């Protein structure tokens, strides 16, 4: 085998960058204008119908993307499973994917229930539904949009590829949604299998039972920081031993740890102070895509509290299996890690350049704008001052 991931210097290695950056796979969407009418069910219903009909009717056109929304006026604890946002079962054609937080927001109408929305709408949704911190929400949303969204129509699917995001962009871009493997979604998930095994986005009962078992063993029946650290390390070992294409580096390195902290920060009722997630609530989010009854969001804007503790339990360097063999993990020294946050930004930009090698016209303009939106949140999200890159020039 190659060089194994050896323990790193723990908490001091983890820059503020990571503590704010890593939820990526978990949350997004709602109409940005709904902030003005947060409790008006008729307004929300009308906007949902109009949003859906404008897409399915085929009238996409080109969009000049607006700046992302700022923080909402009220950022305290509040009921989010309310009468204005009832849970509804999936309809034929509704998109859902590997992110249980985003799936839940869609099933409650915080975004269009078909699972397609603009990045501005998604930022609004994660702030309203989960009280996600504004700059963090902007960073992860525009990261997902640049890699998996339609940059001409300004629409993104939280699941698979769909005509509801509009005509395809030029190849090799894909507008494939959250389900696309290797850009935003990745290996070693807690309740979703690796893409190598055929389905990287559906709830996996076997993996959820491991989630339950570890919660019983290390958390007295609850998912907490100790459980998160042990389960994260075990899922990495599982993938190393079974997936010959296992990869855990760059964006996925950050999101993998982020998804371990996300349930503690966002799925625990905001009126509780013990930071422990019970198994009934966990199943409600992960499987049913549903807020538990009477669920209240966190009492303050939140990002990735607890990440440092999770990482420190079993420090792990980025890398993957090589030569198409299991149990053949090699560290990748060129990958971003928690000590090199600007390398993460550089990798994102390089990935976008690979997807859009020669853009022109509206597509080029929108790429420049969206990369600017991403960079605008970079300092707060990564906790580092990185040189801004302009692969397509400036407007």
PyMOL commands that set and color helices and strands:
alter all, ss='L'
color gray80, all
select helices_A, chain A and resi 10-13+16-21+32-37+41-56+83-85+100-107+119-130+134-148+163-165+195-197+205-219+225-242+251-266+279-286+307-313+341-355+361-376+378-382
alter helices_A, ss='H'
color red, helices_A
select strands_A, chain A and resi 116-117+156-157+222-223+247-248+277-278+319-321+329-331
alter strands_A, ss='S'
color yellow, strands_A
deselect
rebuild
show_as cartoon
